[in-house]
Amino acid sequence: MKLRIALLSLAAVLILAACGQKGLKESITLVNQDNEKVTFPSEKPVLFFFITGYT
């Protein structure tokens, strides 16, 4: 049963990935902890991390 669910999940991910677009048409803008806008370019791949802390 677990194998069947895993295979169905994998198939769903592959189908959704195939239906997506190859690249972004515009850049991504996020807001950092200081409420400043940070823009990530869409021309080349960018790696960014989200670090969250709940106190």
PQR file of N, CA, C, O and H, with PARSE charges and radii, in Angstrom:
ATOM      1  N   MET A   1       0.825  -1.198   0.000 -0.4000 1.5000
ATOM      2  CA  MET A   1       0.000   0.000   0.000 -0.0000 2.0000
ATOM      3  C   MET A   1       0.866   1.257   0.000  0.5500 1.7000
ATOM      4  O   MET A   1       0.570   2.221  -0.706 -0.5500 1.4000
ATOM      5  N   LYS A   2       1.954   1.241   0.808 -0.4000 1.5000
ATOM      6  CA  LYS A   2       2.832   2.411   0.847 -0.0000 2.0000
ATOM      7  C   LYS A   2       3.528   2.615  -0.491  0.5500 1.7000
ATOM      8  O   LYS A   2       3.733   3.747  -0.929 -0.5500 1.4000
ATOM      9  H   LYS A   2       2.194   0.458   1.381  0.4000 1.0000
ATOM     10  N   LEU A   3       3.891   1.510  -1.136 -0.4000 1.5000
ATOM     11  CA  LEU A   3       4.544   1.607  -2.439 -0.0000 2.0000
ATOM     12  C   LEU A   3       3.595   2.220  -3.467  0.5500 1.7000
ATOM     13  O   LEU A   3       4.010   3.025  -4.300 -0.5500 1.4000
ATOM     14  H   LEU A   3       3.725   0.591  -0.780  0.4000 1.0000
ATOM     15  N   ARG A   4       2.343   1.841  -3.405 -0.4000 1.5000
ATOM     16  CA  ARG A   4       1.354   2.376  -4.343 -0.0000 2.0000
ATOM     17  C   ARG A   4       1.174   3.880  -4.147  0.5500 1.7000
ATOM     18  O   ARG A   4       1.104   4.628  -5.122 -0.5500 1.4000
ATOM     19  H   ARG A   4       2.006   1.186  -2.728  0.4000 1.0000
ATOM     20  N   ILE A   5       1.100   4.322  -2.901 -0.4000 1.5000
ATOM     21  CA  ILE A   5       0.957   5.755  -2.618 -0.0000 2.0000
ATOM     22  C   ILE A   5       2.201   6.508  -3.073  0.5500 1.7000
ATOM     23  O   ILE A   5       2.097   7.605  -3.623 -0.5500 1.4000
ATOM     24  H   ILE A   5       1.156   3.714  -2.109  0.4000 1.0000
ATOM     25  N   ALA A   6       3.374   5.927  -2.848 -0.4000 1.5000
ATOM     26  CA  ALA A   6       4.617   6.571  -3.267 -0.0000 2.0000
ATOM     27  C   ALA A   6       4.681   6.699  -4.784  0.5500 1.7000
ATOM     28  O   ALA A   6       5.084   7.741  -5.302 -0.5500 1.4000
ATOM     29  H   ALA A   6       3.459   5.036  -2.401  0.4000 1.0000
ATOM     30  N   LEU A   7       4.288   5.655  -5.497 -0.4000 1.5000
ATOM     31  CA  LEU A   7       4.308   5.704  -6.961 -0.0000 2.0000
ATOM     32  C   LEU A   7       3.294   6.706  -7.504  0.5500 1.7000
ATOM     33  O   LEU A   7       3.584   7.420  -8.464 -0.5500 1.4000
ATOM     34  H   LEU A   7       3.960   4.808  -5.077  0.4000 1.0000
ATOM     35  N   LEU A   8       2.118   6.765  -6.906 -0.4000 1.5000
ATOM     36  CA  LEU A   8       1.116   7.746  -7.341 -0.0000 2.0000
ATOM     37  C   LEU A   8       1.582   9.173  -7.065  0.5500 1.7000
ATOM     38  O   LEU A   8       1.352  10.071  -7.875 -0.5500 1.4000
ATOM     39  H   LEU A   8       1.882   6.185  -6.126  0.4000 1.0000
ATOM     40  N   SER A   9       2.231   9.381  -5.931 -0.4000 1.5000
ATOM     41  CA  SER A   9       2.759  10.709  -5.606 -0.0000 2.0000
ATOM     42  C   SER A   9       3.853  11.106  -6.586  0.5500 1.7000
ATOM     43  O   SER A   9       3.895  12.245  -7.050 -0.5500 1.4000
ATOM     44  H   SER A   9       2.418   8.651  -5.273  0.4000 1.0000
ATOM     45  N   LEU A  10       4.734  10.170  -6.898 -0.4000 1.5000
ATOM     46  CA  LEU A  10       5.805  10.444  -7.855 -0.0000 2.0000
ATOM     47  C   LEU A  10       5.238  10.761  -9.233  0.5500 1.7000
ATOM     48  O   LEU A  10       5.711  11.676  -9.907 -0.5500 1.4000
ATOM     49  H   LEU A  10       4.700   9.245  -6.521  0.4000 1.0000
ATOM     50  N   ALA A  11       4.234  10.012  -9.648 -0.4000 1.5000
ATOM     51  CA  ALA A  11       3.603  10.269 -10.941 -0.0000 2.0000
ATOM     52  C   ALA A  11       2.948  11.648 -10.966  0.5500 1.7000
ATOM     53  O   ALA A  11       3.033  12.354 -11.971 -0.5500 1.4000
ATOM     54  H   ALA A  11       3.851   9.269  -9.100  0.4000 1.0000
ATOM     55  N   ALA A  12       2.301  12.034  -9.881 -0.4000 1.5000
ATOM     56  CA  ALA A  12       1.664  13.353  -9.817 -0.0000 2.0000
ATOM     57  C   ALA A  12       2.702  14.465  -9.899  0.5500 1.7000
ATOM     58  O   ALA A  12       2.489  15.462 -10.588 -0.5500 1.4000
ATOM     59  H   ALA A  12       2.232  11.461  -9.065  0.4000 1.0000
ATOM     60  N   VAL A  13       3.822  14.299  -9.203 -0.4000 1.5000
ATOM     61  CA  VAL A  13       4.884  15.309  -9.246 -0.0000 2.0000
ATOM     62  C   VAL A  13       5.452  15.423 -10.654  0.5500 1.7000
ATOM     63  O   VAL A  13       5.675  16.532 -11.142 -0.5500 1.4000
ATOM     64  H   VAL A  13       3.995  13.489  -8.644  0.4000 1.0000
ATOM     65  N   LEU A  14       5.689  14.303 -11.308 -0.4000 1.5000
ATOM     66  CA  LEU A  14       6.232  14.333 -12.667 -0.0000 2.0000
ATOM     67  C   LEU A  14       5.266  14.984 -13.652  0.5500 1.7000
ATOM     68  O   LEU A  14       5.689  15.739 -14.527 -0.5500 1.4000
ATOM     69  H   LEU A  14       5.508  13.403 -10.912  0.4000 1.0000
ATOM     70  N   ILE A  15       3.988  14.702 -13.519 -0.4000 1.5000
ATOM     71  CA  ILE A  15       2.994  15.312 -14.412 -0.0000 2.0000
ATOM     72  C   ILE A  15       2.914  16.817 -14.184  0.5500 1.7000
ATOM     73  O   ILE A  15       2.861  17.585 -15.144 -0.5500 1.4000
ATOM     74  H   ILE A  15       3.643  14.088 -12.808  0.4000 1.0000
ATOM     75  N   LEU A  16       2.906  17.244 -12.922 -0.4000 1.5000
ATOM     76  CA  LEU A  16       2.853  18.680 -12.633 -0.0000 2.0000
ATOM     77  C   LEU A  16       4.121  19.388 -13.096  0.5500 1.7000
ATOM     78  O   LEU A  16       4.055  20.519 -13.579 -0.5500 1.4000
ATOM     79  H   LEU A  16       2.949  16.620 -12.143  0.4000 1.0000
ATOM     80  N   ALA A  17       5.269  18.741 -12.955 -0.4000 1.5000
ATOM     81  CA  ALA A  17       6.523  19.343 -13.409 -0.0000 2.0000
ATOM     82  C   ALA A  17       6.546  19.469 -14.929  0.5500 1.7000
ATOM     83  O   ALA A  17       7.081  20.443 -15.458 -0.5500 1.4000
ATOM     84  H   ALA A  17       5.323  17.822 -12.563  0.4000 1.0000
ATOM     85  N   ALA A  18       5.981  18.510 -15.627 -0.4000 1.5000
ATOM     86  CA  ALA A  18       5.962  18.553 -17.086 -0.0000 2.0000
ATOM     87  C   ALA A  18       5.032  19.642 -17.605  0.5500 1.7000
ATOM     88  O   ALA A  18       5.240  20.156 -18.704 -0.5500 1.4000
ATOM     89  H   ALA A  18       5.546  17.719 -15.197  0.4000 1.0000
ATOM     90  N   CYS A  19       4.020  19.998 -16.840 -0.4000 1.5000
ATOM     91  CA  CYS A  19       3.063  21.016 -17.272 -0.0000 2.0000
ATOM     92  C   CYS A  19       3.537  22.435 -16.972  0.5500 1.7000
ATOM     93  O   CYS A  19       2.925  23.397 -17.437 -0.5500 1.4000
ATOM     94  H   CYS A  19       3.851  19.580 -15.947  0.4000 1.0000
ATOM     95  N   GLY A  20       4.596  22.581 -16.217 -0.4000 1.5000
ATOM     96  CA  GLY A  20       5.083  23.902 -15.828 -0.0000 2.0000
ATOM     97  C   GLY A  20       5.853  24.580 -16.944  0.5500 1.7000
ATOM     98  O   GLY A  20       6.147  23.976 -17.975 -0.5500 1.4000
ATOM     99  H   GLY A  20       5.093  21.800 -15.838  0.4000 1.0000
ATOM    100  N   GLN A  21       6.172  25.832 -16.722 -0.4000 1.5000
ATOM    101  CA  GLN A  21       6.947  26.577 -17.699 -0.0000 2.0000
ATOM    102  C   GLN A  21       8.437  26.404 -17.430  0.5500 1.7000
ATOM    103  O   GLN A  21       8.839  26.072 -16.315 -0.5500 1.4000
ATOM    104  H   GLN A  21       5.933  26.322 -15.884  0.4000 1.0000
ATOM    105  N   LYS A  22       9.251  26.629 -18.456 -0.4000 1.5000
ATOM    106  CA  LYS A  22      10.693  26.410 -18.323 -0.0000 2.0000
ATOM    107  C   LYS A  22      11.379  27.486 -17.505  0.5500 1.7000
ATOM    108  O   LYS A  22      12.345  27.198 -16.798 -0.5500 1.4000
ATOM    109  H   LYS A  22       8.924  26.898 -19.362  0.4000 1.0000
ATOM    110  N   GLY A  23      10.916  28.687 -17.581 -0.4000 1.5000
ATOM    111  CA  GLY A  23      11.571  29.771 -16.862 -0.0000 2.0000
ATOM    112  C   GLY A  23      10.578  30.826 -16.416  0.5500 1.7000
ATOM    113  O   GLY A  23       9.417  30.833 -16.826 -0.5500 1.4000
ATOM    114  H   GLY A  23      10.131  28.921 -18.155  0.4000 1.0000
ATOM    115  N   LEU A  24      11.058  31.710 -15.574 -0.4000 1.5000
ATOM    116  CA  LEU A  24      10.215  32.801 -15.105 -0.0000 2.0000
ATOM    117  C   LEU A  24      10.300  33.965 -16.081  0.5500 1.7000
ATOM    118  O   LEU A  24      11.355  34.218 -16.663 -0.5500 1.4000
ATOM    119  H   LEU A  24      12.001  31.705 -15.241  0.4000 1.0000
ATOM    120  N   LYS A  25       9.213  34.657 -16.255 -0.4000 1.5000
ATOM    121  CA  LYS A  25       9.200  35.801 -17.155 -0.0000 2.0000
ATOM    122  C   LYS A  25       9.582  37.091 -16.448  0.5500 1.7000
ATOM    123  O   LYS A  25       9.978  38.060 -17.096 -0.5500 1.4000
ATOM    124  H   LYS A  25       8.356  34.451 -15.782  0.4000 1.0000
ATOM    125  N   GLU A  26       9.469  37.112 -15.135 -0.4000 1.5000
ATOM    126  CA  GLU A  26       9.839  38.302 -14.376 -0.0000 2.0000
ATOM    127  C   GLU A  26      10.588  37.880 -13.124  0.5500 1.7000
ATOM    128  O   GLU A  26      10.528  36.721 -12.716 -0.5500 1.4000
ATOM    129  H   GLU A  26       9.147  36.325 -14.609  0.4000 1.0000
ATOM    130  N   SER A  27      11.283  38.810 -12.527 -0.4000 1.5000
ATOM    131  CA  SER A  27      12.080  38.497 -11.343 -0.0000 2.0000
ATOM    132  C   SER A  27      11.197  38.319 -10.110  0.5500 1.7000
ATOM    133  O   SER A  27      10.048  38.759 -10.080 -0.5500 1.4000
ATOM    134  H   SER A  27      11.332  39.753 -12.859  0.4000 1.0000
ATOM    135  N   ILE A  28      11.759  37.665  -9.099 -0.4000 1.5000
ATOM    136  CA  ILE A  28      11.042  37.403  -7.848 -0.0000 2.0000
ATOM    137  C   ILE A  28      11.467  38.445  -6.823  0.5500 1.7000
ATOM    138  O   ILE A  28      12.661  38.673  -6.632 -0.5500 1.4000
ATOM    139  H   ILE A  28      12.693  37.308  -9.124  0.4000 1.0000
ATOM    140  N   THR A  29      10.510  39.077  -6.166 -0.4000 1.5000
ATOM    141  CA  THR A  29      10.800  40.066  -5.130 -0.0000 2.0000
ATOM    142  C   THR A  29      10.232  39.583  -3.804  0.5500 1.7000
ATOM    143  O   THR A  29       9.046  39.272  -3.697 -0.5500 1.4000
ATOM    144  H   THR A  29       9.539  38.892  -6.322  0.4000 1.0000
ATOM    145  N   LEU A  30      11.097  39.528  -2.797 -0.4000 1.5000
ATOM    146  CA  LEU A  30      10.702  39.130  -1.446 -0.0000 2.0000
ATOM    147  C   LEU A  30      11.029  40.254  -0.482  0.5500 1.7000
ATOM    148  O   LEU A  30      11.762  41.181  -0.826 -0.5500 1.4000
ATOM    149  H   LEU A  30      12.061  39.781  -2.885  0.4000 1.0000
ATOM    150  N   VAL A  31      10.491  40.177   0.719 -0.4000 1.5000
ATOM    151  CA  VAL A  31      10.768  41.164   1.761 -0.0000 2.0000
ATOM    152  C   VAL A  31      11.553  40.473   2.866  0.5500 1.7000
ATOM    153  O   VAL A  31      11.150  39.415   3.348 -0.5500 1.4000
ATOM    154  H   VAL A  31       9.895  39.424   0.999  0.4000 1.0000
ATOM    155  N   ASN A  32      12.686  41.076   3.272 -0.4000 1.5000
ATOM    156  CA  ASN A  32      13.497  40.469   4.331 -0.0000 2.0000
ATOM    157  C   ASN A  32      13.020  40.922   5.703  0.5500 1.7000
ATOM    158  O   ASN A  32      12.006  41.611   5.821 -0.5500 1.4000
ATOM    159  H   ASN A  32      13.013  41.936   2.879  0.4000 1.0000
ATOM    160  N   GLN A  33      13.762  40.528   6.748 -0.4000 1.5000
ATOM    161  CA  GLN A  33      13.345  40.811   8.123 -0.0000 2.0000
ATOM    162  C   GLN A  33      13.377  42.299   8.460  0.5500 1.7000
ATOM    163  O   GLN A  33      12.734  42.724   9.420 -0.5500 1.4000
ATOM    164  H   GLN A  33      14.585  39.968   6.652  0.4000 1.0000
ATOM    165  N   ASP A  34      14.112  43.096   7.692 -0.4000 1.5000
ATOM    166  CA  ASP A  34      14.172  44.537   7.919 -0.0000 2.0000
ATOM    167  C   ASP A  34      13.155  45.292   7.069  0.5500 1.7000
ATOM    168  O   ASP A  34      13.216  46.517   6.963 -0.5500 1.4000
ATOM    169  H   ASP A  34      14.634  42.751   6.912  0.4000 1.0000
ATOM    170  N   ASN A  35      12.226  44.563   6.465 -0.4000 1.5000
ATOM    171  CA  ASN A  35      11.177  45.111   5.613 -0.0000 2.0000
ATOM    172  C   ASN A  35      11.746  45.791   4.370  0.5500 1.7000
ATOM    173  O   ASN A  35      11.183  46.767   3.874 -0.5500 1.4000
ATOM    174  H   ASN A  35      12.177  43.568   6.551  0.4000 1.0000
ATOM    175  N   GLU A  36      12.873  45.263   3.869 -0.4000 1.5000
ATOM    176  CA  GLU A  36      13.478  45.751   2.634 -0.0000 2.0000
ATOM    177  C   GLU A  36      13.190  44.753   1.520  0.5500 1.7000
ATOM    178  O   GLU A  36      13.191  43.543   1.746 -0.5500 1.4000
ATOM    179  H   GLU A  36      13.331  44.470   4.272  0.4000 1.0000
ATOM    180  N   LYS A  37      12.944  45.260   0.326 -0.4000 1.5000
ATOM    181  CA  LYS A  37      12.672  44.381  -0.803 -0.0000 2.0000
ATOM    182  C   LYS A  37      13.979  43.816  -1.351  0.5500 1.7000
ATOM    183  O   LYS A  37      14.954  44.544  -1.540 -0.5500 1.4000
ATOM    184  H   LYS A  37      12.943  46.243   0.142  0.4000 1.0000
ATOM    185  N   VAL A  38      13.982  42.517  -1.601 -0.4000 1.5000
ATOM    186  CA  VAL A  38      15.131  41.825  -2.178 -0.0000 2.0000
ATOM    187  C   VAL A  38      14.652  41.179  -3.471  0.5500 1.7000
ATOM    188  O   VAL A  38      13.684  40.419  -3.469 -0.5500 1.4000
ATOM    189  H   VAL A  38      13.189  41.926  -1.448  0.4000 1.0000
ATOM    190  N   THR A  39      15.331  41.483  -4.578 -0.4000 1.5000
ATOM    191  CA  THR A  39      14.929  40.976  -5.883 -0.0000 2.0000
ATOM    192  C   THR A  39      15.917  39.922  -6.363  0.5500 1.7000
ATOM    193  O   THR A  39      17.130  40.130  -6.325 -0.5500 1.4000
ATOM    194  H   THR A  39      16.117  42.101  -4.580  0.4000 1.0000
ATOM    195  N   PHE A  40      15.390  38.797  -6.811 -0.4000 1.5000
ATOM    196  CA  PHE A  40      16.201  37.725  -7.378 -0.0000 2.0000
ATOM    197  C   PHE A  40      16.040  37.764  -8.890  0.5500 1.7000
ATOM    198  O   PHE A  40      14.912  37.787  -9.383 -0.5500 1.4000
ATOM    199  H   PHE A  40      14.405  38.628  -6.841  0.4000 1.0000
ATOM    200  N   PRO A  41      17.139  37.770  -9.637 -0.5600 1.5000
ATOM    201  CA  PRO A  41      17.038  37.828 -11.096  0.2800 2.0000
ATOM    202  C   PRO A  41      16.490  36.521 -11.661  0.5500 1.7000
ATOM    203  O   PRO A  41      16.616  35.463 -11.044 -0.5500 1.4000
ATOM    204  N   SER A  42      15.885  36.609 -12.835 -0.4000 1.5000
ATOM    205  CA  SER A  42      15.331  35.413 -13.465 -0.0000 2.0000
ATOM    206  C   SER A  42      16.179  34.929 -14.634  0.5500 1.7000
ATOM    207  O   SER A  42      15.850  33.918 -15.255 -0.5500 1.4000
ATOM    208  H   SER A  42      15.783  37.468 -13.336  0.4000 1.0000
ATOM    209  N   GLU A  43      17.267  35.633 -14.946 -0.4000 1.5000
ATOM    210  CA  GLU A  43      18.088  35.245 -16.093 -0.0000 2.0000
ATOM    211  C   GLU A  43      18.921  34.007 -15.820  0.5500 1.7000
ATOM    212  O   GLU A  43      19.147  33.203 -16.725 -0.5500 1.4000
ATOM    213  H   GLU A  43      17.535  36.454 -14.442  0.4000 1.0000
ATOM    214  N   LYS A  44      19.381  33.838 -14.590 -0.4000 1.5000
ATOM    215  CA  LYS A  44      20.220  32.689 -14.258 -0.0000 2.0000
ATOM    216  C   LYS A  44      19.724  32.064 -12.961  0.5500 1.7000
ATOM    217  O   LYS A  44      19.038  32.722 -12.179 -0.5500 1.4000
ATOM    218  H   LYS A  44      19.198  34.490 -13.855  0.4000 1.0000
ATOM    219  N   PRO A  45      20.063  30.813 -12.727 -0.5600 1.5000
ATOM    220  CA  PRO A  45      19.588  30.144 -11.507  0.2800 2.0000
ATOM    221  C   PRO A  45      20.138  30.796 -10.240  0.5500 1.7000
ATOM    222  O   PRO A  45      21.306  31.179 -10.184 -0.5500 1.4000
ATOM    223  N   VAL A  46      19.288  30.914  -9.234 -0.4000 1.5000
ATOM    224  CA  VAL A  46      19.669  31.517  -7.956 -0.0000 2.0000
ATOM    225  C   VAL A  46      19.243  30.567  -6.846  0.5500 1.7000
ATOM    226  O   VAL A  46      18.143  30.014  -6.871 -0.5500 1.4000
ATOM    227  H   VAL A  46      18.339  30.602  -9.280  0.4000 1.0000
ATOM    228  N   LEU A  47      20.125  30.387  -5.878 -0.4000 1.5000
ATOM    229  CA  LEU A  47      19.818  29.554  -4.722 -0.0000 2.0000
ATOM    230  C   LEU A  47      19.619  30.469  -3.532  0.5500 1.7000
ATOM    231  O   LEU A  47      20.498  31.270  -3.214 -0.5500 1.4000
ATOM    232  H   LEU A  47      21.018  30.836  -5.858  0.4000 1.0000
ATOM    233  N   PHE A  48      18.473  30.364  -2.867 -0.4000 1.5000
ATOM    234  CA  PHE A  48      18.238  31.167  -1.673 -0.0000 2.0000
ATOM    235  C   PHE A  48      17.602  30.299  -0.601  0.5500 1.7000
ATOM    236  O   PHE A  48      16.915  29.321  -0.895 -0.5500 1.4000
ATOM    237  H   PHE A  48      17.759  29.713  -3.125  0.4000 1.0000
ATOM    238  N   PHE A  49      17.843  30.675   0.643 -0.4000 1.5000
ATOM    239  CA  PHE A  49      17.379  29.898   1.782 -0.0000 2.0000
ATOM    240  C   PHE A  49      16.370  30.706   2.586  0.5500 1.7000
ATOM    241  O   PHE A  49      16.476  31.928   2.686 -0.5500 1.4000
ATOM    242  H   PHE A  49      18.401  31.470   0.882  0.4000 1.0000
ATOM    243  N   PHE A  50      15.398  30.018   3.155 -0.4000 1.5000
ATOM    244  CA  PHE A  50      14.482  30.625   4.102 -0.0000 2.0000
ATOM    245  C   PHE A  50      14.834  30.096   5.479  0.5500 1.7000
ATOM    246  O   PHE A  50      14.738  28.895   5.733 -0.5500 1.4000
ATOM    247  H   PHE A  50      15.312  29.025   3.074  0.4000 1.0000
ATOM    248  N   ILE A  51      15.235  30.976   6.354 -0.4000 1.5000
ATOM    249  CA  ILE A  51      15.524  30.591   7.728 -0.0000 2.0000
ATOM    250  C   ILE A  51      14.469  31.249   8.601  0.5500 1.7000
ATOM    251  O   ILE A  51      14.375  32.475   8.664 -0.5500 1.4000
ATOM    252  H   ILE A  51      15.313  31.951   6.148  0.4000 1.0000
ATOM    253  N   THR A  52      13.693  30.439   9.262 -0.4000 1.5000
ATOM    254  CA  THR A  52      12.645  30.978  10.119 -0.0000 2.0000
ATOM    255  C   THR A  52      12.927  30.588  11.552  0.5500 1.7000
ATOM    256  O   THR A  52      13.504  29.537  11.831 -0.5500 1.4000
ATOM    257  H   THR A  52      13.770  29.443   9.211  0.4000 1.0000
ATOM    258  N   GLY A  53      12.513  31.443  12.440 -0.4000 1.5000
ATOM    259  CA  GLY A  53      12.672  31.144  13.855 -0.0000 2.0000
ATOM    260  C   GLY A  53      11.439  31.571  14.612  0.5500 1.7000
ATOM    261  O   GLY A  53      10.984  32.709  14.493 -0.5500 1.4000
ATOM    262  H   GLY A  53      12.044  32.296  12.213  0.4000 1.0000
ATOM    263  N   TYR A  54      10.913  30.678  15.372 -0.4000 1.5000
ATOM    264  CA  TYR A  54       9.748  30.981  16.190 -0.0000 2.0000
ATOM    265  C   TYR A  54      10.184  30.968  17.644  0.5500 1.7000
ATOM    266  O   TYR A  54      10.700  29.967  18.141 -0.5500 1.4000
ATOM    267  H   TYR A  54      11.282  29.753  15.469  0.4000 1.0000
ATOM    268  N   THR A  55       9.972  32.078  18.314 -0.4000 1.5000
ATOM    269  CA  THR A  55      10.378  32.148  19.725 -0.0000 2.0000
ATOM    270  C   THR A  55       9.165  32.296  20.608  0.5500 1.7000
ATOM    271  O   THR A  55       9.296  32.372  21.829 -0.5500 1.4000
ATOM    272  H   THR A  55       9.553  32.891  17.911  0.4000 1.0000
TER
END
